[in-house]
Amino acid sequence: MLRSFILQERPEDRRRNRLVILGFIAFVFIISYIIYGSVAYGLSKITMYYPGDDGYTPPVRLRTIEVVCADKNIFKTYVANNESDREKGLSILKKINSDESMIFIFDTPMRYAFWMKDMKFPIDIVWLDENKKIVDIKSDVSPRTYPEAFAPDSESLYVMEFKAGTSKKINIKIGDICNFDFSILK
């Protein structure tokens, strides 16, 4: 019936047919726009986490290295070596496994302060100098401490974050060395 209505060839109906066709095209355009907008909005709200065995791993753009602390404890370590990654840190995760950590790489040694903005779980913060020697440790730092900032007593070039309690569990202390190789990142 619609086909016969649209295809009528009487001159007085041509104008009506054009309006029907334009109305149909407008309707399809509006519906497509609504569907596209809904899908795009929905996708913008998706956080790109990839579930691990016991937690979450960050988006693919963060690379990992192996870090060995106290000569025997190996950690899968997420690397934050640019301003954007350093600013977010572990706040992009809902939790962290006991064999995971994050290392913040800086260009020059300074007394880098850290806070718990947007963090969802407590952590241990470990500062290392340019020789990869631990110069300070803050254990069990809670997200509730925000906006308090934690800084080391001396300068550091690297800062590591672990699941809360890890530094005591593996018995690391000031003066210990954490070994890692950044050459694989290049």
C-alpha positions in Angstrom: 0.0 0.0 0.0 2.8 2.4 0.9 4.5 1.6 -2.4 1.4 2.4 -4.4 0.9 5.6 -2.4 4.4 6.8 -3.0 4.5 5.8 -6.7 1.3 7.6 -7.8 2.0 9.6 -10.9 -0.8 12.2 -10.8 0.6 15.7 -10.9 -1.5 16.8 -7.9 0.1 14.1 -5.8 3.7 14.7 -6.7 4.1 17.4 -4.0 2.6 15.1 -1.4 4.9 12.2 -2.5 7.9 14.4 -2.2 6.9 15.4 1.3 6.4 11.8 2.3 9.8 10.8 0.9 11.5 13.8 2.6 9.7 13.0 5.8 10.8 9.3 5.6 14.5 10.4 4.9 14.3 12.8 7.8 12.9 10.1 10.1 15.7 7.7 9.1 18.3 10.4 9.7 16.9 11.3 13.1 16.7 7.7 14.2 20.2 7.0 13.0 21.5 10.1 14.8 19.8 9.0 18.0 21.2 5.5 17.8 24.7 6.7 16.9 24.6 9.2 19.7 23.5 6.6 22.2 26.2 4.2 21.2 28.9 6.8 21.2 27.8 8.1 24.6 27.7 4.5 26.0 31.2 3.8 24.6 32.6 7.0 26.1 31.6 5.7 29.6 33.4 2.4 29.2 36.6 2.1 31.2 39.1 0.0 29.4 40.1 -2.5 32.1 41.1 -6.0 31.3 40.3 -8.4 34.1 43.2 -10.4 35.5 43.1 -13.4 37.8 42.6 -11.4 41.0 42.3 -7.8 39.9 42.6 -5.5 37.0 45.4 -4.7 34.6 45.6 -1.2 33.2 44.9 -0.3 29.6 47.2 -1.7 27.0 49.2 1.5 26.6 51.0 0.9 29.9 54.0 -1.3 29.4 55.4 -3.6 32.1 58.8 -4.7 33.2 60.1 -7.1 35.8 61.4 -5.6 39.1 63.3 -7.7 41.6 63.4 -6.4 45.2 65.4 -7.8 48.0 67.1 -10.3 45.7 64.2 -12.6 45.4 60.8 -11.0 45.1 59.7 -10.5 41.4 57.0 -8.0 40.6 55.1 -7.4 37.3 55.6 -3.7 37.3 53.6 -1.1 35.3 55.7 1.7 34.0 54.7 5.3 34.4 57.3 7.2 32.5 55.3 10.2 31.1 53.4 13.0 32.8 50.0 11.5 32.0 50.7 8.1 33.4 52.5 9.5 36.4 49.5 11.7 37.2 47.0 8.8 37.1 49.3 6.2 38.7 47.5 3.2 40.2 44.2 5.2 40.5 43.2 3.6 37.2 42.9 0.2 39.0 40.3 -1.1 41.4 42.8 -3.2 43.2 46.3 -4.6 42.7 47.7 -8.1 43.1 50.5 -8.8 45.6 52.9 -9.6 42.8 52.2 -6.3 40.9 53.6 -2.8 41.3 54.0 0.5 39.5 57.2 2.3 39.0 57.3 6.1 38.3 60.4 7.2 36.3 61.5 10.8 36.6 64.1 12.7 34.7 66.1 14.2 37.6 66.4 13.3 41.3 64.1 15.3 43.6 62.0 14.8 46.7 58.8 13.6 44.8 55.7 13.8 46.9 52.7 11.4 46.3 49.1 11.7 47.4 46.1 9.3 47.2 43.9 11.3 44.9 41.3 9.0 43.2 42.9 5.9 44.8 40.6 2.9 45.6 42.9 0.9 47.8 45.8 1.4 50.2 49.4 1.1 49.0 53.1 1.1 50.1 55.2 3.8 48.6 58.9 3.2 48.1 61.4 5.8 46.9 64.6 4.8 45.1 67.7 6.8 44.2 69.5 6.8 40.9 71.4 3.6 42.0 68.1 1.8 42.6 68.7 1.9 46.3 65.6 2.3 48.6 65.9 5.7 50.3 62.4 5.8 52.0 59.3 3.8 52.6 55.8 4.8 53.6 53.7 1.7 54.4 49.9 1.2 54.4 49.0 4.6 53.0 45.2 4.8 52.9 43.1 6.6 50.3 41.5 8.4 53.2 44.7 10.3 53.7 44.0 12.5 50.6 44.9 15.4 50.3 47.9 14.8 52.5 51.1 14.3 50.4 53.9 11.9 51.3 57.5 12.8 50.5 60.8 11.0 51.1 63.5 12.3 53.5 66.0 12.4 50.6 66.0 12.8 46.8 64.8 9.9 44.6 64.7 9.2 40.8 62.2 6.3 41.0 59.1 5.7 43.0 57.4 2.4 43.3 53.9 1.6 44.6 52.9 -1.8 45.9 49.9 -3.4 47.4 49.6 -2.3 51.1 51.6 -4.5 53.4 54.0 -5.8 50.7 57.1 -3.9 52.0 56.7 -5.6 55.4 55.7 -9.0 53.9 58.9 -9.2 51.8 60.9 -7.4 54.4 62.4 -4.6 52.3 64.1 -1.8 54.1 66.0 1.4 53.4 69.3 0.5 51.7 68.0 -2.5 49.8 68.2 -2.6 46.0 65.5 -3.1 43.5 66.8 -4.3 40.1 65.1 -3.5 36.8 66.1 -2.9 33.2 64.4 -0.1 31.2 66.2 -0.9 28.0 63.3 -3.1 26.9 61.1 0.0 26.9 63.0 1.6 24.0 
